[in-house]
Amino acid sequence: MSWMRLGSAGPRRPGRPVLLGVAAVAVMLLGACSNEPGAGGNEAAGNAAGEVQLSPANGATKGTPTWSTSVACPSGYQGSAVFSELHADGTTYTTIAPIVNNVNVPFSGTLLASIARIQSVGGIPDGGTEELFVQCASEQGGTGATLNFMYLFITYSADGSTYSTSTAAPAGTSVPTVPA
């Protein structure tokens, strides 16, 4: 005696709720996986209202500092935020900290890797400078409309052993930057 109950002769097709759920997940993943700074967002607000900083602001690249902001993300973009570094090519970036949800007050986090690893992933040579930035999102989990909001420049020593930060690129340097 068989315990399986056989239905119709053909394969069963998923119902409408299943297909809509799959489509919604696909749309969220595509929005969250963009490798273009500011994709889908209005970048007009820029860095005017606050700043992001590392603590300590300078030190050995083997260290893994914490980061924090001085203000919340702007209205309409307070679902979440992510801290990222812009690669040397100026067009791609890597997230360097976990996503922070509910960013309607100043927020902070820990980096996912040492400063040396962040430099390496970004393809920044010793002696070079790179831009770090906060991208605010309208929805939790880094989804929805995005806005590149706060910026920080990190400069690596000539031998790559130390770093220092500033709110502006050092004079005389050519540093790729994300849209403001």
C-alpha positions in Angstrom: 0.0 0.0 0.0 1.4 3.4 -1.0 1.3 6.2 1.5 1.7 8.9 -1.3 -1.4 10.3 -2.7 -1.1 11.1 -6.4 -2.8 14.2 -7.8 -3.1 15.1 -11.4 -0.8 13.6 -14.0 1.2 16.8 -14.6 3.6 18.8 -12.4 1.9 21.2 -10.0 2.4 24.9 -10.6 3.0 27.3 -7.8 0.1 29.5 -6.9 -0.1 33.3 -7.3 0.9 34.2 -3.7 4.1 32.1 -4.1 5.0 33.7 -7.4 4.4 37.2 -6.0 6.6 36.4 -3.0 9.4 35.2 -5.2 9.1 38.4 -7.3 9.2 40.6 -4.3 12.3 38.9 -2.9 14.1 39.2 -6.3 13.4 42.9 -6.5 14.7 43.5 -2.9 17.9 41.6 -3.6 18.5 43.4 -6.9 18.2 46.8 -5.1 20.4 45.7 -2.2 23.2 44.3 -4.4 24.0 47.3 -6.5 27.7 48.1 -6.9 27.1 51.6 -8.0 27.4 54.3 -5.3 24.0 56.0 -4.9 22.1 53.7 -7.2 18.5 54.5 -7.1 18.9 57.5 -4.8 18.7 61.2 -4.7 22.2 62.3 -3.6 21.4 66.0 -3.2 21.8 66.2 0.6 25.6 65.4 0.6 27.6 65.8 3.8 26.2 69.2 4.8 24.5 68.1 8.0 27.0 65.9 9.7 30.0 63.6 9.6 31.2 60.1 10.0 34.4 59.3 11.9 36.6 56.5 12.9 37.8 55.9 16.4 40.7 56.2 16.6 41.0 58.7 13.8 44.5 57.6 13.1 46.6 54.6 14.0 48.1 51.3 12.8 46.4 49.7 9.7 46.4 46.4 11.4 43.7 47.8 13.8 40.0 47.6 13.4 38.5 50.9 14.7 34.8 51.6 15.3 32.9 54.2 13.4 30.1 56.6 14.3 28.0 59.5 12.9 27.3 62.9 14.4 23.7 63.0 13.0 20.9 60.7 11.9 20.2 60.0 8.3 17.9 62.5 6.7 14.1 62.2 6.7 12.9 59.7 4.1 16.2 57.7 4.4 16.0 56.5 8.0 15.2 52.8 7.5 18.9 51.8 7.6 22.4 52.7 6.7 25.6 51.0 5.6 29.3 52.2 5.8 31.3 51.5 2.7 34.7 52.2 1.0 35.0 53.4 -2.6 37.5 51.4 -4.7 40.4 53.0 -6.6 38.4 52.6 -9.8 35.9 55.2 -8.5 32.9 53.1 -9.7 32.6 50.2 -7.3 32.5 49.9 -3.5 32.5 47.4 -0.7 30.5 47.4 2.5 32.9 47.5 5.4 30.5 47.3 8.3 27.2 45.5 9.1 24.0 47.3 8.1 22.5 49.5 10.9 18.6 49.7 11.0 16.5 52.5 12.3 19.0 55.4 11.8 16.7 58.2 13.0 19.3 59.2 15.6 23.2 59.3 15.3 24.5 55.7 15.0 27.6 53.7 15.1 29.1 50.3 14.4 32.2 48.1 14.1 34.2 47.4 11.0 34.2 44.0 9.4 37.9 44.0 8.8 41.1 45.7 9.6 42.1 49.0 7.9 44.8 47.1 6.1 42.2 44.7 4.6 39.9 47.6 3.7 42.9 49.3 1.9 43.6 46.0 0.0 40.0 45.3 -1.0 39.7 48.9 -2.4 42.9 48.5 -4.4 44.4 51.6 -2.8 48.3 51.8 -2.9 50.5 52.6 0.1 50.6 56.4 0.3 47.1 56.7 -1.3 43.8 58.1 -0.1 40.4 56.6 -0.3 36.9 57.8 0.4 34.7 56.0 3.0 31.0 56.9 3.0 27.6 56.2 4.7 24.7 55.3 2.4 21.3 55.8 4.0 18.3 53.8 2.8 14.6 54.4 3.0 13.9 50.8 4.1 15.5 48.4 6.6 18.3 46.0 5.5 19.8 48.6 3.1 16.9 48.4 0.7 14.7 51.1 -0.9 15.8 54.4 -2.1 19.4 55.3 -1.1 21.3 58.5 -0.4 25.1 58.9 -0.1 25.2 61.1 3.0 28.4 61.4 5.0 32.0 61.1 3.8 35.4 60.5 5.3 38.8 60.3 3.7 41.5 57.9 4.9 45.1 58.3 3.9 47.6 55.4 4.1 51.2 56.0 5.0 53.9 55.5 2.4 54.8 52.1 3.9 51.1 51.1 4.5 51.6 50.7 8.3 49.5 53.6 9.5 46.4 55.6 8.5 45.0 59.0 9.2 41.5 60.4 8.5 40.1 63.8 7.5 36.8 65.2 6.3 38.3 66.5 3.1 40.7 64.9 0.6 44.3 66.1 1.3 45.4 69.0 -0.9 47.1 67.9 -4.1 45.6 64.4 -4.2 43.3 63.0 -6.9 40.8 60.8 -5.1 37.7 59.2 -6.7 34.6 60.3 -4.8 31.0 59.1 -4.7 28.3 61.4 -5.9 27.2 64.0 -3.3 
